[in-house]
Amino acid sequence: MACKARYMEALCRRDTTKTLFLCVIIITVMHFIIKFEQIHEHGDYKSLDLPLTDTEISNYQPLYLKEFEIFPSSGEVRVPRIIHQTWKDTNIPMKLTSWVRSWLKVNTDYQYYLWTDESARELIKERHPTLLKTFDSYTEGIRRADALRYVILYEFGGVYADMDVESLQNLDPMLRKYACFVPQEPYEHPILYGNFEHLVINALMGCRPRHPFMKMLIDNLPYFSHMWNVLDSTGPHFLTNVYRRYTDETHLEPINDNGVYLAPAEYFFPTIDPSKHFWFRIQCSNFNKLTDIQKQACVTLKRVGGKRKPLNVSFTEHHWIHTYLNFRISLKGPVDIHKIVPSVKIYKRNSSM
């Protein structure tokens, strides 16, 4: 009874009432935002009201490619046939299991490595001890996961893929043509968010071992560790920054053994992140205040739409689960990686992987 009385007393305090009232307002606003996003979550931009005539709209060139390159159908691969994925432990959320299975289903003769928090630190400690202080200083797991993927590709080579990336077709054509490749996000993402083109994304990358680009990424991690936003310290903005520096300094063709190929969005990230539709509509509603490239993005959205499907040239599809966020991915229990991929390999210190 005493506890109940203290609870009621606290509830009746003016500060508590104000807090509860504020929470109700926030929840109400969030409810309407979510409802609005749900209305447009499929990316239907046909109703987008742009101050342009049909003729003016037709004069805008779409952002997406009209022609695609030819990949070799035979020959040796330049990147090892290894798939790398990371998770905190060997228990994988049920929602992700079909996408994990897709990698060996499509790439049947590839090896599969899972990197856990434990094995990740072992790798850093053994092979890059000077990076360990920076690695341990990261307050968020996603920063360590970002840093880890650069180290993995430098040490072993292969293809790194986030758990919410699904393999659609065999990667050999890409691995034959390029010794290192990084994809870019859908073109509208950086244009409507930051007014720049070509945002390199690290949710999937492929590279030969000991590539100097991966070494440059690793070497720069300590200098960006103070950045507040994970995108800037280890993620896509960091990767884009270093990619631009590397290509500007080396002037190497993508086909070169030390070159880096920036893959079009259609190859690996053909679909727009659904969580961005709300912001895209807000941006495009202020059409006359946008830059030319942003206007081009809005016209592309109106003409092509936002709900897109992978093309016949797409190697993968990203499902935009954002696994680094702390929310429940599935109500069903996790599945041990050995049941999903019986041939899985997990790194152990001093191993000969």
C-alpha positions in Angstrom: 0.0 0.0 0.0 2.9 2.4 0.8 4.4 1.8 -2.6 1.0 2.4 -4.2 0.7 5.7 -2.3 4.2 6.9 -3.3 3.4 6.0 -6.9 0.2 8.0 -6.9 2.0 10.9 -5.3 4.6 10.9 -7.9 2.0 10.7 -10.7 0.2 13.7 -9.4 3.3 16.0 -9.3 3.2 18.8 -11.8 6.4 17.9 -13.5 5.2 14.3 -13.9 2.0 15.5 -15.4 3.8 17.8 -17.9 6.1 14.9 -18.9 3.1 12.6 -19.5 1.3 15.3 -21.5 4.4 15.9 -23.6 4.7 12.1 -24.2 1.1 12.0 -25.4 1.7 14.8 -27.8 4.9 13.2 -29.2 3.2 9.8 -29.6 0.2 11.4 -31.4 2.5 13.3 -33.8 4.6 10.1 -34.4 1.3 8.2 -35.1 0.3 10.6 -37.8 3.9 10.6 -39.3 3.9 6.8 -39.4 0.4 6.8 -41.0 1.6 9.2 -43.6 4.6 7.1 -44.3 2.4 4.0 -44.6 0.3 5.7 -47.2 3.4 6.4 -49.3 5.5 3.5 -48.1 5.4 1.8 -51.5 6.9 4.8 -53.2 4.0 5.9 -55.4 5.2 9.2 -56.7 2.8 9.6 -59.6 0.8 12.0 -57.5 3.8 14.2 -56.9 2.9 17.7 -57.8 5.8 19.3 -59.6 5.5 22.8 -61.2 6.4 21.4 -64.7 4.6 20.7 -67.9 4.7 17.2 -69.4 7.1 18.5 -72.0 9.4 19.9 -69.3 9.3 16.6 -67.4 10.3 14.7 -70.5 13.3 16.9 -71.0 14.9 15.7 -67.8 17.2 12.7 -68.2 16.5 9.9 -65.8 19.2 9.2 -63.2 19.3 5.5 -64.0 21.5 3.8 -66.6 20.1 3.0 -70.0 22.9 0.6 -71.0 24.8 -1.9 -69.0 28.3 -3.3 -69.4 29.3 -6.8 -70.5 30.9 -9.1 -68.0 33.2 -12.1 -68.8 31.4 -15.4 -68.8 34.5 -17.5 -68.3 38.0 -17.2 -66.9 39.7 -17.0 -63.5 38.3 -14.8 -60.7 40.3 -12.0 -59.3 38.5 -12.0 -56.0 38.4 -15.1 -53.8 35.1 -17.0 -53.8 34.4 -16.3 -50.1 31.3 -14.8 -48.6 31.8 -12.9 -45.3 29.0 -11.9 -43.0 29.0 -10.6 -39.4 26.7 -11.0 -36.4 27.1 -10.6 -32.7 27.1 -14.3 -32.1 26.1 -17.5 -34.0 22.4 -17.1 -33.3 20.9 -15.5 -36.4 17.4 -13.9 -36.3 14.8 -16.0 -38.1 13.9 -13.1 -40.5 17.4 -13.1 -41.9 17.9 -16.8 -42.5 16.5 -17.1 -46.0 18.8 -14.2 -47.2 21.8 -15.9 -45.5 21.0 -19.2 -47.3 20.7 -17.4 -50.6 24.4 -16.8 -50.8 25.4 -20.4 -51.1 22.3 -21.3 -53.0 23.3 -19.0 -55.8 27.1 -19.2 -55.3 27.3 -22.9 -54.8 31.1 -23.3 -54.8 31.9 -20.4 -52.5 33.1 -20.6 -48.9 31.1 -18.9 -46.1 32.6 -17.2 -43.1 30.7 -15.8 -40.1 32.4 -13.2 -37.9 31.1 -12.8 -34.4 32.0 -10.1 -31.9 34.5 -12.5 -30.3 36.2 -13.7 -33.5 36.3 -10.1 -34.7 38.3 -8.8 -31.8 40.6 -11.8 -32.0 41.3 -10.9 -35.7 42.0 -7.3 -34.9 44.2 -8.2 -31.9 46.2 -10.7 -33.8 46.7 -9.0 -37.2 46.1 -5.3 -36.6 47.0 -4.6 -32.9 47.6 -0.9 -33.5 43.9 -0.6 -34.5 42.7 -2.4 -31.3 42.5 0.8 -29.2 40.3 2.5 -31.8 38.2 -0.7 -32.3 37.6 -1.0 -28.5 36.8 2.7 -28.2 33.7 2.5 -30.4 30.6 2.8 -28.3 28.3 1.2 -30.9 28.5 -2.3 -32.3 27.8 -1.0 -35.8 31.1 1.0 -35.8 33.0 -2.2 -34.9 31.1 -4.1 -37.6 32.0 -1.4 -40.2 35.7 -1.4 -39.3 35.8 -5.2 -39.2 34.6 -5.6 -42.8 37.5 -3.5 -44.1 40.0 -5.6 -42.1 38.4 -8.9 -43.3 38.6 -8.0 -47.0 42.1 -6.7 -46.6 43.3 -9.9 -44.9 41.3 -12.6 -46.7 39.6 -11.0 -49.7 36.2 -12.1 -50.9 32.8 -10.5 -50.7 31.3 -8.9 -47.6 27.5 -8.7 -47.4 25.2 -7.4 -44.7 22.7 -9.9 -43.3 19.7 -8.2 -45.0 21.3 -8.5 -48.5 19.9 -11.3 -50.7 22.0 -12.9 -53.4 20.1 -13.1 -56.7 22.7 -14.4 -59.2 26.2 -15.8 -59.2 28.9 -13.2 -58.5 31.6 -14.8 -60.7 31.1 -12.3 -63.6 31.9 -9.4 -61.3 34.8 -11.2 -59.6 36.3 -12.0 -63.0 36.3 -8.5 -64.2 37.3 -6.4 -61.2 39.9 -6.9 -58.4 38.0 -4.6 -56.1 34.4 -3.3 -56.3 32.2 -1.1 -54.1 28.5 -0.4 -54.9 26.7 2.9 -54.5 23.3 3.6 -53.0 20.3 4.3 -55.1 21.0 7.6 -56.8 18.2 9.5 -55.1 19.6 8.8 -51.6 22.6 11.2 -51.6 21.1 13.7 -54.0 17.9 14.4 -52.0 19.6 14.0 -48.6 22.9 15.8 -49.2 22.9 17.3 -52.7 25.7 15.2 -54.0 26.1 12.1 -56.2 27.5 8.7 -55.8 27.3 7.6 -52.1 29.4 4.5 -51.7 27.8 2.0 -49.4 29.6 -0.6 -47.3 26.7 -3.1 -47.0 28.3 -5.1 -49.7 31.9 -5.0 -51.1 34.3 -7.3 -52.9 38.1 -7.1 -53.0 41.2 -9.2 -53.5 43.4 -9.7 -50.4 45.9 -6.9 -49.5 44.3 -4.3 -51.8 45.8 -0.9 -51.1 42.3 0.7 -51.0 41.3 -1.5 -48.0 44.6 -0.6 -46.4 43.8 3.1 -46.8 40.4 2.6 -45.2 42.0 0.7 -42.2 44.7 3.4 -41.8 42.1 6.2 -41.7 39.8 4.7 -39.1 41.6 6.2 -36.1 41.4 9.7 -37.7 37.6 9.5 -38.1 36.8 7.8 -34.8 35.9 11.0 -33.1 33.1 11.7 -35.6 29.7 11.8 -33.8 27.7 10.1 -36.6 28.4 6.5 -37.5 28.0 7.3 -41.2 31.0 9.7 -40.9 33.2 7.7 -38.6 33.1 4.2 -40.2 30.1 4.0 -42.6 29.1 5.1 -46.1 30.2 8.8 -45.7 33.6 7.6 -44.4 33.9 5.1 -47.2 32.9 7.7 -49.8 35.5 10.2 -48.5 38.3 7.7 -48.6 37.2 6.3 -52.0 37.4 9.8 -53.5 40.8 10.4 -52.0 42.1 7.1 -53.3 40.9 7.5 -56.8 42.1 11.1 -57.0 45.6 10.1 -55.8 46.0 7.0 -57.8 44.2 7.8 -61.1 43.9 4.1 -61.7 41.4 2.6 -64.0 38.8 0.4 -62.3 40.0 -2.6 -64.2 43.5 -2.2 -62.8 44.6 -4.7 -60.1 44.9 -1.8 -57.6 41.9 0.0 -59.0 38.4 0.3 -57.5 35.2 -0.1 -59.5 32.2 1.9 -58.3 29.3 -0.3 -59.3 26.0 1.3 -60.5 23.2 1.1 -58.0 21.3 -1.3 -60.4 23.8 -4.0 -59.8 23.7 -4.4 -56.0 21.2 -1.8 -54.6 18.4 -1.5 -57.1 15.6 -0.6 -54.6 15.1 2.6 -52.6 15.1 2.4 -48.8 11.4 2.7 -47.9 12.1 4.7 -44.8 13.3 7.6 -47.1 10.0 8.1 -49.0 8.7 10.5 -46.4 11.7 12.8 -46.7 11.8 12.5 -50.4 8.2 13.8 -50.7 9.0 16.7 -48.4 12.1 17.6 -50.5 10.3 17.4 -53.8 7.4 19.5 -52.5 9.8 22.4 -52.4 10.8 21.8 -56.0 11.6 25.4 -57.0 14.2 25.7 -54.1 16.1 22.6 -55.2 19.3 22.3 -57.1 19.3 21.0 -60.7 20.4 17.6 -59.7 17.8 17.4 -57.0 15.1 18.4 -59.4 16.3 15.7 -61.7 15.9 13.2 -58.8 12.3 14.3 -58.1 11.4 14.1 -61.8 12.9 10.6 -61.9 10.8 9.6 -58.9 7.7 10.9 -60.5 8.4 9.1 -63.8 9.9 5.8 -62.5 8.3 5.6 -59.0 9.9 4.6 -55.8 8.8 1.0 -55.5 11.3 -0.8 -57.7 12.2 -4.4 -58.3 15.6 -5.8 -59.1 16.6 -5.9 -62.7 17.9 -8.9 -64.7 21.4 -7.3 -64.2 21.0 -7.1 -60.4 23.4 -9.4 -58.5 21.7 -8.7 -55.1 18.8 -7.0 -53.5 19.1 -5.0 -50.2 16.0 -5.3 -48.0 16.8 -2.3 -45.9 16.2 -3.9 -42.5 18.7 -1.6 -40.7 19.9 -4.4 -38.4 22.1 -2.0 -36.5 19.0 -0.4 -34.9 17.9 -1.9 -31.6 14.5 -3.2 -32.4 12.9 -6.6 -32.5 13.5 -8.1 -35.9 11.4 -11.2 -35.4 9.0 -12.6 -32.9 10.4 -16.1 -33.6 13.5 -17.3 -31.9 17.0 -17.2 -33.5 18.6 -20.0 -35.5 22.2 -21.2 -35.0 24.3 -20.5 -38.1 25.4 -24.1 -38.3 21.8 -25.1 -39.1 21.6 -22.4 -41.8 25.0 -23.0 -43.3 26.4 -26.3 -42.1 29.8 -25.5 -43.8 30.2 -22.2 -42.0 33.7 -21.3 -40.9 34.4 -19.1 -37.8 37.7 -17.5 -37.3 39.9 -18.6 -34.4 43.2 -16.9 -33.4 46.3 -18.3 -35.1 44.1 -20.2 -37.6 45.1 -20.7 -41.2 41.9 -19.3 -42.7 
